[in-house]
Amino acid sequence: MRRLAVLACLALAAAPAAAAADVEVEGISFPDTLSVGGRTLHLIGAGLREVTFLKVDVYAGAAYAERKSCDLRRLATDDQARAFRMDFLRDVPAAKLLKNQKELIAGATPADASQDLRERLDRFNALFDADAKKGMRAVVAYVPGAGTAVTIDGRPRGETFPGADFAHVVFGVWFGPKTCCPSLIEGIRETCR
């Protein structure tokens, strides 16, 4: 009986350590779960988006999905609810943000993409026509049957874009074969659990 009590105490002591904790990147805390469209998404991992050979930190980013997996390609291709959160670490002028957005989407768009998909992507790009300010939080989230939406500091920005084909291109920017952000992907893999 005494041994059972000791084992129970050890199990209780270990329980908090087993619970998932937030991941922190550059002082930004990413919670273990995120609610999107009434669904609970789980933190896959987080890292830094760096640009130029100087490795300038632009934002801390975190990937979330309904089904946890460290196979990050699934974030680009699986038809599941998923989200990517970006917390900006510096100001990015609108012209630079929009130019970068267009280039990244073009690089992730399949050569045989339909005209309809290309038009949706053009409207999506136009959402990034304002300055990104240090401390700003942007979330790109997809829910099957509903579409892909963007929120800036918790407020919806623009329309919700329908289609899994659309989500595959957008999430392909980060998680597709031509990822924009090798250091970000490395950080997400290192913190994946």
N, C-alpha and C positions, 0 to 999 in steps of 0.2 A: 504494500500500500504506500509505504514511504517512498519507494523507488518510483512509483507511478506519479506521486505528487511532485517529485523532483523533475521528472520528465515533462510534466505539464508546465511547470514553471519555466523550464528551459525553452519549451515551444512558444510560450507567451513572450518570453524575452526576445526570441528570434523573430517573431512576427513583424514588428515594426521595421526591422532591417530588410525583410523580404518584400515589404511594400515598395512599389515603384516611387521614385523621387523625381522631382523636376530636374531638367538638365539646364545648366547655366553656360552661356557663351557670352564673353565680353560684358559680364554684368547683367545680361538679359536672361530672365528665367522663363523657360518654356515648360508649361504644365504637362503632366503625364497624359491628360485627356483634354479633348476639345469637343464641344458640341456644335454640330453643323446640321441644319435641316432636321432636327430631332434625332440625329444619330450621334452616337459616341465614337469619336475617333481617338486612336491611341498614338502616342508619340513614337515615331520610328527613330528619330535622332535629330541632332542639330549641328550646325557648323557655320563657317564664315564665308561670305561671298567676297572674294578679293579680285581686284582688277589691276592691270598693268604689271610689268616686271617688278615694280616696287611693292607689289602685294598690298595695295591700299584696301583697307576694310570698308566695304560699302554697307552691308547689312549682315545681321545675324539671322539665319533662317532655320526653320524647323519643318520637318515633314510629318504628317499625320495620316493615318488610314484606318479604315474599319477593321481590316485584317492585318495584324502585325506580321511583318516579314522584313528581314534584312536584305532581301533580294530587291534592290531599289528599282530595277527595271519594271517591276510590277506596278510601281507608282505611276508609270507612264502608260501602261497597257491594260491593267485590270479594270474592269467595269465595276468599281467599288467606290464608295464615298471616300474622298481624300481631300487634304488641304495642305497648302504650303503657306507658312507665316513668315513675313519678313519684318524685322525691326531695324529701321535705318540707323546707322551709326554716324552718318554724315549727310550734309545737304547734297542733293543731286539736282542740277538745273533741269527744267522741263525739256529743253531741246535735247540734252544729252540722254535723258531718261527715255524719251520717245524714240530717238534714233536707235538706242540700244535695244529697246523693246521690239522694234520692227525687224532689226537684224536677227535677233534671237528667234522670233516666231518664224521668219523666213527660213532659217536654218533647220527648224524642226518640222516644217510643213512638207508632206510627201509631194513628190513631183506630180503625181496623178490626183492631187486634191481637187475636189469639185469646185465649181465657181461659187456655189452656196457656202462651202466651208471657207473659202478665201475671203468672201465678203464678211462672214462672221468674225474672222480673225482680224480683218481691217478695223471693224468696229471695236473689237477688244483692244487693239493697239491704241486707238484714240482715247481710251480711258487713262492713258499714261501721259497726258499732255499738260500736267501741272508739276511744279517743283515738288520733289520729295524732300522733306525736312528732317533733320536729325531728330530722332525720337518718334517719328511717324511709324505706325504699324499698318501693314497691308496684308490681307489674307485673300488668297485665291482658293476657292473651295468648289468641289464638284460633288453633286448628289445625283445618282442615277435616276432618270425620269424627270428630274427638275432642271439640271444643267449646271453650268459653271458661273459663279458670281464672284465679284470682288468687293471687299469692304476695306475702307480706309479709316483707321481709328474707330472701328466699330460701326461706321455708317456705310450703307450700300452705295456703290459707285457704278452708275450705268445699269444696263440691262442684265438679265440672266441669259446666258448663251446656251441653247439646247445642244444635245448630241454628245455621245461618247467619243465620236470622231474629233470633235472640238477639244474635249478634255485631254485626249491622247496627245494632241499637238502641244497644248499649253503645258502640261506636265512633262512632256518630252523635252522641253527647254532645259529643265533641271535634270531629269532622270532618264532621258533617252540616250541613244548611242552617241549622239554628238552633244553631250552635256555642255552647257555654258560655263560650268563652275566646278572644275576638278577638285579644288580645295574644299568647297562646300560639301561635295559628295564624300570626300575623304572624312570630313568631320562628322557627317551623318552616319557613315559606316562605323566610325570609332565609337560613337555614342549609342549605336543601335543596340536594343536589348530585346 
